[in-house]
């Protein structure tokens, strides 16, 4: 089958590889759609921290935001999965450690991450092997575009939960990229007053195109009380800024990862009684994202600028953007195109 393979920093191509087989406990999924994200760009550039820790190595097959249809199952997997449209969790714990047994499989020290960690092949391919335990069924109302947005949506669900903002309260979201905009859309659907902070004219314009009126740069943030703050950026200075801006006694949710250490004055956090929560993955938020999409409560499809084929993936990961795509942050891939 055809799959996109990264051979080294800045080196990737579509290759013919062996298709996955239905091993015990596994399902084989015919991939419909895959989303590209910042993690895939870091894997392509070589900047991903897992290369330095030994958790990832070239050659590597990326792709962790996906949906598709189950075409085969292995021993121990219910046959009823065959033919069903699905998506799945990226984080695959070993199932035996204390973290897995307590529902924290996404923090398992021995975990695989589909398309990212410890060599599990990703979804930028015609077919993908997935443990049946990681699958989630998709209703008919969740089309391929929405299906490939479930994983980032699950991240946004968990980031919003961690901020603990209620209807009628005010939320500040740093970073109007895919995750930040998803947090904003989810929050607005709950009746939360959303304010977005960005840097580039394009991202700010896109946030406004989604209907958000309160869109700022860092130097124009109004002097209002913010009941929660979400950092969905990769800027090292933002966590400290978030701690300064959130209301005393409230919460800061961190889902962005900077390339350099972020410095937060813990005296500020203590004296203002700020709770700071880190969010690693979509695990625990995927089912909620599916429900929100299926009900029509949130429609994130405007976040997708274009859908390309496997042959165009290398150029996209290297930073190419067609002017006609506009400012939407997400690019999708149809592996069969």
N, C-alpha and C positions, 0 to 999 in steps of 0.2 A: 504494500500500500504506500501511498505518498504521505510524507510527514516532513515538517520543518525541523531541521537539526541545526543547532548552534555548535560550531566546531572550535571556536575560540573567540576572543574579544573582537567584535565587529565582523565576524565571519559566520554566515548562516546561509543555508540553501535548502531547497526541497530535494529530498532523497527518497529512493525506494527502500523501504525497510520491511522486516517481517511483521505481518499483522499479529495482534495479540490473540492468544488462545484463551478459552474459557477454563481457566484453572479452578480448582475447588475454592468456593467462596467468592469467586469473581463473576462479574458480568462484563460482557463486551458491548460497548456502546458505539453505534454509528453516529458520528458527531455531526450535528446540524450547524452549530454556530459557536464561535469562540470570540471572547473579548480580549483585546490587548491592553495591558496596563503598565504602570511604572515599574513593577517588579520585572516584567518581561524585558523592558528596556534596560534595566540594570543587569539582567542576565546576559543580554546581548552585548552590552558595553564592557562587561567584566567588573562592574563596580559593586555588584551584589556582595554583601558581607559574607554570605555563605561560602563563597570561594576562599575566603581568608580563614574561616573556621573549619574547612574541610567537609562541610555539609552539602556542598555542590561541587561538581567537576565537569569539565568538557570531555566528550561531546554531551550535549544536553538537549532534550526535547521539551520545549516550554508549552504553556497554555493551561490555565487553571480556572478560567471563567467560561463555562461551557454548558451546552445542553445537547441532547441527542435522543436516540431511540435504542433500547436494548435489543440486540439481535441474537445474542447467545448467553447462556449462563452455565456455570460449572456445577460440579457436585456440591450439594448442600445449599443451593440457592433455589428458591421457589420458582417454578416454571412460569408463574403468573407475571413475572417481570418481563418476559419476552414480549416485544411489541409495544411496550409502554414508553412514552416520552418521559425523560428524566433529566435531572441535574444532580449534582452531588457535592459533598463536602470535600474540600481540598486537603484537610488535615486528617491523616490516617494514623491513629495511635496504634500501639502494639496490642492493646486490649487487655493487658495483664497487670500493668503497674498501678500504683495507688492513684495516680492522676487520671488514668483512663477509667478505673473503677468508680471514681468520684465524679465522673462527667466532665473531666477536663482533658479529654484526649487530644485537644488541639495544643496542649502544653506538654505532651508526652516527650520525654527526652529521646526516645527511639522512633519518633514519628517519621513517616514519609509525608511529603507534600507534593501533590500531583503537579508535575511540570516544574518543580522548584527544588525540592530537597531529597537527597539520598537516591537520586537516579530514577524515581518513578516517572515513566513517560507521560508527557502532557497531551493536551487535547488539540494541538495544532497538527492534526493528522486525520486521516479518514476514519480511524477507529481508536478507541480508548479503553483500556482495562480499568475497572473500578470495583473495589469491594462492594458487595451487595449491601453491606451494613452502612455504607456511606451514601447510598442512593436516596433521592427524594423524587416522588412522582410529580409531574407537571400536569395541571388541568388544561383542557383545550383552550381556555381563555389566555393562557400564557404562551404566546407565539415564540418563534426562535429568537427574535430580538430580545424580548423580555426574559426568555430562558437564560440567555447568556449574560443578563444583567442581574441574575439572582445572587451570584457570589458577591459582587460589589455591593448589592443591596443589603445582603446579610451583614456585611461589615458596617454599613451605614446604620442599620437597625441597632446593632450593638453599641456603636458610638453614641447614638442618640439616647439609648437606655442609660449609658454610663453618665451622661450629662444630667439626667434626672430632672428634666424641665417639664412643667405641666402646662395644659391648655391655658392660654391667656397670659403666660409668662414670656419672657424675652430671651432668645437664644442668639449667641454670636458664633458664627462659623468662619474660621479662617481657612481659606483655600477653596475657591469655586471651581475645582476640578470635578472629576466624576464622583468621588466619594463625598466631597463637600456638598455638591449639588444634590446628591441623593439624600444626605442628611437633611438638607434644607427642604426638599420636597416632602420627605416623611414628616418632618416637624410641622410644616405648614398645613398638611392634611390633618394634623391633630389640633389645629387651632393655636399653634405657637407663633409668636411674633418673631420672624426670622430676619436676622441681619447677617450679611455676607461681606467678608473682607478679602480683597484680592490685590494683585499687583499689575497684571498686564491689562491693556485696554480690551483685548479680545476676550479674556475670561470675564471681565466685568460686564462687557456688553452681552455675553452669553447668559450670565446670571440674570440680567435684566430681561432678556428675551423669554426667560421662563416665568416671568411675572413678578419677580422680586423687586420691590421698590427700594428697599434699604440695602444698598450696595455701596461699599466704602473702600477706600485705601486706608492704610494704617494711620496716616496723618489726618484723616477726615472722620474717624470714628467718633460719633457723638458722645457726649458725656451723659450717657444713660445707664441705669442699673441693668446689668446682664445677669440673668438667673442661672445661666449655664454657658460654658464656652466649649466648642469643639475645635481642636487643631487637626485639620486634614491637609497640612502642608508638609514640605520637607525642609522647612526653614528652621535653623537651630535656635533662632531668637524668639520664635513664637510661643513656646511653652511658658517662658517667663512673662511674656506679655499677657498671655491668657490668665495667669495667676494674678496679675495686677488688675485686670479688668473685671473678673467675675465677682459677683456679690459675696461678701463675707458669709461663711457658712455654707456655701454652695459648691458645685463640682466643676472640674475641668476634665474633659475627655480627650485623650491623646491617641489618635490613630495614624497620624503621619510619622514618618521616620526620617530624621535628618541625616545627612552624610557625615556630620561632625557632632560631637556631644553637645547637648543642650544644657545650658546652665540655668538652674532655677534657684533663687534665694529661698531656702527652706524657712528662713525667719519670716518671710512674707506669708508663706503657706501656713505656718503655725499661728502667727499673730492674727491672721484673718480666718483661721480654721477652714482652709480650703482642702477639699478631697480631690486628689489627682488620680485618675484611672487610666491605665493603658489598655488598649484594645488590639489584640494580635490578629484576629481572623474573623471570618463570617460564621464560624461554628456556633450554633445556638441561635443564630439570627436568620438562617436560610428559610425555614418554614414560614416565619412571619413575613419575610420579603415576598415569598410566593403568594401568600394570602392577600397581601396588599396589592400586588400586581393583578391577581386574578379578579379581585373585587372591583378594580378600576379606581380604588382609593388613591393610588399613585400610579402615574404613567411616566416612566423614565425614558421612553423611546427617543424623545428629542435629544438625549445626550449622545446618541450615536450619529457621528458625522458621515460615515460611509461603511460599506461592507465590501471587502476586497477578497481576493483569492490567496492561496498559499504562496504563489509566486511573488506576491507583492509584500509579504511580511517583512523581509529583510530591510527593504527601503523604509517601511513605516517605522520599524524599531530603530532605524538609524536617524529618524527625525523628519522624514519627508512628509509634507502635508500639501495636498492639492488645494489651491485657492478656492475651488468650488466647494470644498468640504465645509467651509465656514469655521466657526469657533467652537462647535460642539467638541467635547473632550475625548470621546470614546471612538475607537475604530474596531469594527468587528471583522471576523474572517469566516468565510464559508469554505471549508476544506475541500468541497467537491466542485468548486467553481473553477 
